[in-house]
């Protein structure tokens, strides 16, 4: 699986926040392709989508065939249940189901005689307090960067994914961390990358997602894959929370966002 996320070091707490974990090795067999499923439901007032593609040989280009004709449903433990509509090839969207923190969501997919299921509990919302713009005190020189700031709750077990948008475009990087060694403190951090070029007047948006343990595990292992093969030299796939033999993940996540204009 060649989808990847670039992980950027945190400004202050990088050495504390990243958890150590083992990457699980699998045999990437080009004659036995697998489905690649990615679905997200959030606390935002909008429709949500599940995408279904098919894997290709590890050595091939990242061009996954899209899968049409699947039966996709999302339900929760409070009685909501919806069958998604196929908006375009391989993309299935909701029209009415709501994402509410504390509820557990179940994904069910039928493709021919195959069934895939996943479960994810939406964590409590952690609010992103503010964004600030300042020069770093070390590292990449005098360029100003955007910092995101929030109070990490004094309740253990929170996992986070932070995304950066510039002028509405999602940048090809993300930060994933947990509170294992940084519980209940003020966090102030930034995306540090030579690939990011802020310009005067840019609209910058940061999204802080609170994710459950299974999704954190998947995304963390995905970061190891992005860095290349493991020490044994064997390609590895992250541990999916989807049962039935598919790649990918299903995530019920609470999101808080802030925007700022780059001066």
Secondary structure, DSSP 8 states (H G I E B T S, - for coil): ------B---TTTHHHH-------B----TTS--EEEEEEEESSSS--EEEEEE---TTS-S--EE--S-EEEEEETTS-EEE-EEEETTEEE-SS----TT-EEEEEEEETTEEEEEEEE--------EEEEEE-SSSSTT-EEEEEEEE--SSS--EEEEEEEETTEEEEEEEEEESTT-TTSEEEEE---TT----TT-EEEEEEEEE-HHHHHHHHHHHHHHT-S-TTS--B----SEETS-EEEEEEEEEEEEEEE--
